[in-house]
Structures are given as C-alpha cells and as structure tokens.
Amino acid sequence: MRDIKRIISVLLLVCIIVSAAGCNAQQNVDVRPLCESFFNDVKEGDPSKLMSYFDSSDTTLEELRAVIRPSGLNEDQYAYLDAIKKTTTFAVQDPVYDMESRKATVFVTFYQADYSAPEALSAKDLTSFESALASVPNKTGTLNVSVDFNGDTQKILDPKTLIDTVYAYTSEKNDVMPGGLKDFFVKGEFVLAPERIYTNAKELGIRVTFSDELFGYRFVPGIRYSVSRGDSVLFTSDILPVDGEVMRLDLKKEMTDDSSYNDSGFLLEGVYKFEVTDDRGNEVVTMNCRVQNKTYEKETLAFQNLKKDHYLSNLVFDFKDEDMKKNAVIYKSGWWDYDSTSVGKSAFGSNTKTLGFSLAVNKDMTDELFYDYYYSKDPDFKGISEAQPVYSSSCKPSVYDDQSCYDLDYASEKFEPGFYGIAVYSDASKTHIIMTAACIVVKESSSDIKGN
C-alpha cells in the first residue's frame, strides 16, 4: 500500500513539474511584438520591409508591389490610395497559445475609413475626398493571425493573405481617371481658321475636344493654357475645369496689352503658339497658327438696283467677303420684323420703328462688325454720300438658343418711304466691305396693306 502511495505521489509530482514547465514555456513566449511590428510595416507599405516576413518561395517583391502600390497609375490615383492608407489603424488583441502545436492565434482588429460611402464616392477632387474620409464612419474588420513559435524564430503564417485583405482597396474600381489628360485628348482646331492662318485678326482661339469617356471618372484635372508669339508670352490662363467635351480657349484683346496690336487694331503678324497643359504642367497639346495682315484699299460702296416688287418677295443681301460668306448661316439671315410691320421679304410699312438685319453666323465668331445705313429715294442709291450715312453703329454677335447673330439694327421714330441700304465693314476704318443689304419702306402702313 505504501508503494502505491509512493507511486501516486511521484506521478503527481511529475505532473506538477510538467505543468509548471508548460506554464513557464508559455510565459517565455510573447508573439504580440511580432504582430505589432508586422502591422506597422503593413501600414507603412514598404514591400522591401515586408519581404522579411516571407520565405523566399512564398511571394516576390514584384507581387507585393502590385498589391500595395500598383504600377501605371497617375498622380491622382496614387494620392487616392495614400489617402485611404492614412486612415488605416490596427488593434492587436492578447494572443491565445496552443503549447502542443507551438502556435498562437492573435485577433487583430483593423479600421479603415469607408471609401465606398456616398460622401466619398461623390467627391470630385482629392481635397473633398480626404474631407469625406474624415467624416464618414470607419469600416471595421478582424484578422485572424496565426504565429508559429517553434524553434528560435517566430513566424507569421500566410502574411500575404493579411496584406491582401488590408490593401483590398487598391484592386477595387474607384473611378479615378486613369493615365493622363492627354490620353483623353481627341483633337484640336483653330476657330475660324481651318488652315491655321488668320488675316487681320483681333482675336484667336482654339477648340480642344476630349473623349466623352473622360466624364465617367472622378478627379479629372483642370487645364491651363498660354498663348505666345515668339519668345513673348501674351497670356496665361488660370486653371480651368474640364467641364465639357469641347472647350474653347481664346486670346482676346482684354487678355493682353496694346503692344500686341498694330495701329489698325489687328494682332501683330507672326507665329502664335497655344500650349495646353493639365494643372500639374503635363502637356495636353501644343498648336501653332500664323497671323498675317493685309491693307485693303478703300472699296466703293454700291447697292443693287432692283424694282420694288423684288423687295416684296426676296431677301436682298450680297456678301462681298468670301470668309464671311463661309461662316454665315445664310438661310437664317435676313431682315428682321421687330414690330410686325413687314409687308414683304425685304419690305416694311411706313409705320415701322426699327429696321434690322439679322446676320446669322458660326458660333465661333466673336469679332465686332461696323455698319452704316444709307437712305435713297431711288432704287439705284446713286445719290448717296458715303461720308454721310443716316445711321452708324457696331455690334458683336448675340447668342439666341442655338444660333449666334449680329443684330444690325437702326431704330427711328419715323422712316421716310424709299430705299434703305446697309453696308457692313470688318473694322472701324470702314475700308473693307464684307456685305451689303437693302430694303424698302413703302408709303402705306403695314395695317393698310394687310387690311387690318
């Protein structure tokens, strides 16, 4: 009996010793520092550092880089990824040890701003995106980390899966514009100068066209353009939003100083360069045009000699300048009946208060035109003095719905019956006539003719 008691005592003592040894072994193992170091390196995102957690056969440096910072992205895309990364934090829980398998399980909670929240998805630029991330609730996930502490070195098992989970946002569709703005550039053309030559120009302009695909993306950069002649920069714009497929970029008189113009008010001759970049200075397109100036001799003013009935059934106008004719919308041009006094295509009753010719033109036209009205009792206009028009003015085109028009108007309380001609000039010197038009004012009022 004594031997049995002695054996039991020995067994109990052995169990206590083994148990104590196991407890001491667990107390001597702490995998938290390894986990904390690993997740600090995960957030930092240095693939070279993270490779130290892998066996050489587990993954490659290139594979890690493809997950953490994919290649081929633009500045906005990288900034988008960095903004999300900055919001990522980790909380490492107490490990649970399995002394038999010599492994530990660590639950790690990670937090990340909800970049799929409506506020973040609707952000149009990086500043508003970062503000949205700061205001939306965090997404929370739990990582189940296994640590093998057999031997002298602790090892995190399957670190690639953990990294993939944290950096899942780098593979998600984020609608940030890929590549550069130049990749979406379709074409550029000079306004009113398809051959890239301007004659006697006061303004220059280009149209740049972008692919409509561009407008399905977020964070589209703005553009800036400059115009130069030789070494002289005449104008540099502010940053402009890309707000449509076609953008018009102009050089107008108010954008540069008087030294860019000659005594006749035209831009100096030379080669002009339009340079368009995105808001970070990356080239979108560079375009050149030539400006030339011609001196016109004083042209003789003449109107057609037509019978009265021609004015009743026809629109009477005549283009003298081929460039203007190309840019005019002829079927929308003609005499305009402001006060319902028209009695024919180019005829008005004596009760009219306004004569007006509407010259419909290409929407790209912005030049000022100058015009004179002349009066003649006879249809041949031979008695008129060019130096004494009955009315003179100038105008720029107005835009009405889908059409641009020069409103070449003359208002008066009384119009004598007879013939009225309008001469339209390209410049204030009134040397070059670009078109003429004529109408008739009859003795009767419009109500007499219409029978009202």
C-alpha positions in Angstrom: 0.0 0.0 0.0 2.9 2.2 0.8 4.4 1.6 -2.6 1.1 2.5 -4.3 1.0 5.8 -2.4 4.6 6.4 -3.2 3.9 5.9 -7.0 0.9 8.2 -6.9 3.0 10.9 -5.2 5.7 10.6 -7.8 3.2 10.8 -10.6 1.6 13.9 -9.1 5.0 15.4 -8.7 5.8 14.7 -12.3 2.5 16.3 -13.5 3.1 19.4 -11.4 6.6 19.7 -12.8 5.4 19.2 -16.4 2.6 21.6 -15.9 4.9 24.2 -14.4 7.3 23.7 -17.2 4.4 24.3 -19.7 3.4 27.5 -17.9 6.9 28.7 -17.9 7.2 28.0 -21.6 4.1 30.0 -22.3 5.3 32.8 -20.1 8.5 32.9 -22.1 6.7 33.2 -25.4 5.2 36.6 -26.5 4.1 37.0 -30.1 2.5 40.4 -29.7 5.7 42.4 -30.5 6.0 40.4 -33.8 2.4 41.1 -34.7 2.6 44.8 -33.8 5.8 45.2 -35.8 4.3 43.4 -38.8 1.1 45.6 -38.9 3.2 48.7 -38.5 5.1 47.6 -41.6 1.9 46.7 -43.4 0.6 50.3 -42.8 3.9 51.8 -43.9 3.6 49.7 -47.1 7.2 49.2 -47.9 7.3 46.0 -49.9 11.1 45.5 -49.2 10.5 45.6 -45.5 7.5 43.2 -45.7 9.6 40.7 -47.6 11.4 39.9 -44.3 8.2 38.2 -43.1 8.2 35.7 -46.1 10.1 32.7 -47.1 11.8 33.3 -50.4 9.4 30.8 -52.1 6.2 32.4 -50.8 6.0 35.6 -52.9 8.1 38.0 -54.8 8.9 41.7 -54.3 7.0 42.5 -57.6 3.9 40.6 -56.4 3.9 42.6 -53.2 4.3 45.9 -55.0 1.4 45.0 -57.3 -0.8 44.7 -54.3 0.4 47.7 -52.2 1.1 50.3 -55.0 0.1 49.0 -58.5 2.2 50.4 -61.3 0.9 52.6 -64.2 -1.3 54.9 -62.1 -1.4 58.6 -62.3 -0.8 61.1 -59.5 -4.4 61.4 -58.5 -4.8 57.6 -58.3 -1.7 57.3 -56.1 -2.9 60.1 -53.9 -6.3 58.4 -53.7 -4.7 55.2 -52.4 -2.5 57.1 -50.0 -5.5 58.9 -48.5 -7.2 55.6 -47.7 -3.9 54.1 -46.3 -3.6 57.1 -43.9 -6.9 56.2 -42.3 -5.9 52.5 -41.6 -5.2 51.6 -38.0 -4.8 48.3 -36.1 -5.5 47.0 -32.6 -3.6 43.8 -31.6 -5.5 41.6 -29.1 -4.0 39.2 -26.5 -2.7 36.0 -28.1 -4.1 32.6 -27.4 -1.4 29.9 -27.2 -1.5 26.3 -28.2 1.6 24.8 -26.5 1.1 21.4 -28.1 1.3 22.7 -31.7 3.6 25.6 -30.6 1.3 28.1 -32.4 -0.5 31.2 -31.2 -3.7 32.8 -32.6 -3.9 36.6 -32.5 -7.0 38.5 -33.3 -6.2 41.9 -34.9 -9.0 44.5 -35.5 -8.3 46.9 -38.3 -10.1 50.1 -39.1 -10.3 51.9 -42.4 -12.4 54.9 -43.5 -15.4 53.8 -45.6 -14.2 55.0 -49.0 -17.3 53.5 -50.5 -19.6 55.8 -48.5 -21.8 58.1 -50.7 -19.9 61.2 -49.4 -16.6 59.7 -50.6 -17.9 58.4 -53.9 -19.3 61.8 -54.8 -16.1 63.6 -54.1 -14.8 65.3 -57.3 -11.3 66.2 -56.1 -8.8 64.9 -53.7 -9.4 67.6 -51.1 -13.1 66.8 -50.8 -12.3 63.1 -50.9 -10.0 63.5 -47.9 -12.6 65.6 -46.1 -15.2 62.9 -46.7 -12.9 60.1 -45.3 -12.5 62.2 -42.2 -16.3 62.5 -41.7 -17.6 59.0 -42.6 -17.7 56.1 -40.1 -14.8 53.6 -40.3 -15.1 50.1 -41.8 -14.0 47.5 -39.2 -12.5 44.1 -40.0 -11.0 41.3 -37.9 -7.8 39.5 -39.0 -7.1 36.0 -37.6 -3.3 35.9 -37.4 -1.5 32.6 -36.8 2.0 32.7 -35.4 4.3 29.7 -35.3 6.8 29.9 -32.5 8.6 26.5 -33.0 12.3 26.9 -32.8 14.2 30.1 -32.1 12.3 32.4 -34.6 8.6 33.3 -34.5 6.9 33.3 -37.9 3.6 34.8 -39.1 1.8 32.2 -41.2 0.3 33.3 -44.6 1.2 37.0 -44.3 0.2 37.5 -48.0 -3.5 36.9 -47.2 -3.3 39.5 -44.4 -1.7 42.1 -46.7 -4.2 41.4 -49.5 -7.1 42.0 -47.0 -5.8 45.3 -45.8 -4.9 46.6 -49.3 -8.1 45.3 -51.0 -8.9 48.9 -52.0 -6.0 49.0 -54.4 -7.8 46.5 -56.7 -11.3 47.9 -56.3 -12.9 50.1 -59.0 -12.5 53.7 -57.8 -13.4 55.7 -60.9 -10.3 57.8 -60.6 -9.2 58.9 -64.1 -6.5 56.5 -65.3 -3.4 57.8 -67.1 -3.1 61.4 -68.1 -5.5 64.0 -69.5 -3.5 63.8 -72.8 -4.8 60.2 -73.1 -8.3 61.5 -73.5 -7.5 64.3 -75.9 -9.2 63.8 -79.3 -8.4 66.8 -81.4 -7.6 70.5 -81.5 -8.6 73.0 -84.2 -8.3 76.7 -84.7 -11.5 78.7 -84.5 -12.4 80.2 -87.9 -9.1 79.2 -89.4 -9.1 75.6 -90.6 -5.8 76.3 -92.5 -4.3 77.8 -89.3 -3.9 81.2 -91.0 -5.6 84.4 -89.7 -5.9 87.6 -91.7 -6.4 90.9 -89.9 -7.4 89.2 -86.7 -8.3 90.8 -83.4 -8.8 87.5 -81.6 -7.5 84.0 -81.9 -9.0 80.8 -80.5 -8.7 77.0 -80.4 -11.2 74.3 -79.6 -9.9 71.2 -77.8 -12.1 68.1 -77.8 -11.9 65.3 -75.2 -13.3 61.8 -75.2 -16.7 61.6 -73.5 -15.2 58.6 -71.6 -13.4 61.1 -69.5 -16.5 62.3 -67.8 -17.2 58.9 -66.3 -14.2 59.4 -64.0 -13.5 61.3 -60.8 -10.6 63.6 -60.1 -10.3 64.9 -63.7 -7.5 67.5 -63.5 -8.1 71.1 -64.7 -6.2 72.7 -67.6 -4.2 75.8 -68.1 -3.3 77.4 -71.4 -0.9 80.1 -72.6 -0.5 82.0 -75.8 2.8 83.3 -77.1 4.3 84.9 -80.1 8.0 84.1 -80.5 9.6 84.5 -77.1 6.8 86.7 -75.7 4.1 85.2 -73.6 0.9 87.2 -74.3 -1.5 85.4 -71.9 -1.5 82.6 -69.3 -4.9 81.4 -68.0 -5.9 80.4 -64.6 -6.7 76.7 -64.0 -9.9 75.9 -65.8 -12.2 72.9 -65.1 -12.7 70.4 -67.9 -16.5 70.8 -68.0 -17.4 69.6 -71.4 -16.2 67.5 -74.3 -15.3 70.6 -76.3 -13.6 73.6 -74.7 -12.8 76.9 -76.4 -9.7 78.7 -75.4 -9.3 82.3 -76.7 -6.9 85.1 -76.9 -9.0 88.3 -76.7 -8.0 91.9 -76.7 -8.7 92.3 -73.0 -6.3 89.4 -72.2 -3.1 91.1 -73.4 -1.8 94.7 -73.7 -1.9 97.1 -76.6 1.6 96.3 -77.7 0.3 93.1 -79.2 -1.8 95.1 -81.8 -0.9 97.3 -84.7 -2.2 100.8 -85.4 -5.2 99.3 -87.2 -6.2 97.3 -84.1 -5.1 93.9 -85.5 -2.8 91.4 -83.9 0.8 91.7 -85.0 1.9 89.4 -87.7 3.8 86.2 -86.6 3.5 82.7 -85.4 1.3 82.3 -82.4 1.5 79.2 -80.1 -1.2 77.8 -77.9 0.2 75.5 -75.2 -2.4 73.5 -73.2 -1.3 71.6 -70.0 -3.1 69.9 -67.1 -3.0 71.6 -63.8 0.3 69.9 -62.9 2.1 71.1 -66.0 1.8 67.9 -68.1 1.4 68.7 -71.8 -2.0 68.1 -73.4 -1.5 69.7 -76.8 0.6 72.4 -78.4 -0.8 74.2 -81.6 0.6 76.9 -83.8 -1.1 79.3 -86.2 0.1 82.2 -88.4 -1.3 85.8 -88.3 -0.9 87.9 -91.4 -2.2 91.4 -92.1 -3.5 92.9 -95.3 -4.0 96.5 -96.1 -7.3 97.0 -98.1 -7.8 99.9 -100.4 -11.0 101.9 -99.8 -13.7 99.9 -101.5 -16.5 101.6 -103.5 -19.9 101.2 -101.9 -22.7 100.1 -104.3 -26.2 98.6 -103.9 -28.1 96.6 -106.4 -30.7 98.5 -108.5 -33.9 96.5 -108.0 -37.5 97.0 -108.7 -40.0 97.5 -105.9 -41.6 94.0 -106.3 -38.2 92.4 -105.8 -38.1 93.6 -102.2 -41.6 92.2 -101.6 -40.7 88.7 -102.5 -36.9 88.4 -101.9 -34.4 88.8 -99.2 -31.9 91.4 -100.5 -28.3 91.0 -99.4 -24.9 90.4 -101.0 -21.7 89.1 -99.5 -18.5 90.8 -100.6 -16.2 88.7 -98.4 -15.7 85.0 -99.0 -14.6 84.2 -95.5 -17.7 85.9 -94.0 -19.8 84.0 -96.5 -18.3 80.7 -95.4 -19.1 81.5 -91.7 -22.5 82.9 -92.2 -25.7 80.8 -91.9 -27.3 82.2 -95.0 -30.7 80.5 -94.7 -31.2 82.0 -91.2 -30.1 85.5 -92.2 -32.3 88.3 -93.4 -34.4 91.4 -92.4 -36.0 91.1 -89.0 -39.5 92.2 -88.3 -39.3 93.7 -84.8 -42.7 95.4 -84.6 -44.9 93.4 -87.0 -44.6 96.0 -89.8 -43.1 93.8 -92.5 -45.1 93.7 -95.8 -42.7 91.5 -97.7 -39.4 89.7 -97.5 -37.4 92.9 -97.6 -40.2 95.5 -97.3 -41.8 97.4 -94.4 -44.7 99.6 -93.9 -44.2 103.3 -93.1 -45.3 102.8 -89.5 -42.1 100.7 -88.8 -39.9 101.9 -85.9 -36.9 99.6 -86.5 -35.1 98.3 -89.5 -32.9 95.4 -88.6 -30.9 92.9 -90.5 -30.1 89.6 -88.6 -26.8 88.2 -89.8 -26.6 84.6 -88.5 -23.1 83.2 -88.1 -21.0 80.4 -86.9 -21.0 80.4 -83.1 -17.2 80.8 -83.1 -17.4 84.3 -84.4 -16.9 87.0 -81.8 -15.4 89.9 -83.8 -17.0 93.3 -83.7 -18.6 94.4 -87.0 -19.2 98.1 -88.0 -22.1 99.2 -90.1 -23.7 102.2 -91.8 -27.3 102.8 -93.0 -28.0 104.9 -96.1 -31.3 106.3 -97.4 -32.2 106.9 -101.0 -35.5 107.9 -102.7 -34.5 106.0 -105.8 -33.6 102.2 -106.1 -30.2 102.9 -107.7 -28.8 104.6 -104.5 -26.7 106.8 -106.7 -27.4 110.0 -104.9 -26.0 108.9 -101.6 -22.8 110.2 -100.0 -20.7 107.5 -98.4 -19.5 110.1 -95.9 -23.0 110.9 -94.7 -24.8 107.7 -93.6 -28.1 108.3 -91.8 -27.0 105.9 -89.0 -23.8 104.3 -87.9 -23.0 101.7 -85.2 -21.2 98.5 -84.4 -22.0 95.3 -82.7 -20.8 91.8 -81.6 -22.9 88.7 -82.1 -25.6 87.8 -79.6 -26.5 84.1 -78.9 -30.1 83.0 -79.2 -30.8 79.4 -78.2 -28.9 77.6 -80.9 -27.8 80.5 -83.0 -25.4 83.4 -83.0 -26.5 86.6 -84.8 -25.2 90.1 -85.5 -28.2 92.4 -84.9 -27.5 95.2 -87.4 -30.3 97.5 -86.2 -31.4 101.0 -86.9 -34.3 102.5 -84.8 -36.1 105.7 -85.5 -39.4 107.4 -84.7 -40.0 107.9 -88.4 -38.8 106.3 -91.6 -39.3 108.1 -94.9 -40.7 105.9 -97.7 -37.9 104.9 -100.0 -34.9 102.5 -100.0 -32.5 101.8 -97.2 -29.1 100.1 -97.6 -26.8 98.8 -95.0 -23.0 98.4 -95.5 -21.2 96.1 -93.1 -17.4 96.5 -92.5 -14.8 94.4 -90.9 -13.1 97.2 -89.0 -13.6 100.7 -87.8 -11.7 102.2 -90.7 -14.5 101.0 -92.9 -12.3 100.2 -95.8 -13.3 96.6 -96.4 -16.9 95.8 -97.0 -18.0 92.3 -96.1 -21.6 92.6 -97.1 -24.4 94.9 -98.1 -28.2 94.6 -97.8 -31.2 96.7 -98.9 -34.8 97.0 -98.0 -37.8 99.2 -99.0 -40.1 101.3 -96.8 -43.4 101.8 -98.6 -45.8 104.7 -98.3 -48.6 102.7 -96.8 -48.6 101.5 -93.2 -48.5 97.8 -92.7 -52.1 97.8 -91.4 -53.3 99.3 -94.7 -51.6 96.6 -96.7 -52.6 93.8 -94.5 -56.2 95.1 -94.4 -56.4 95.4 -90.6 
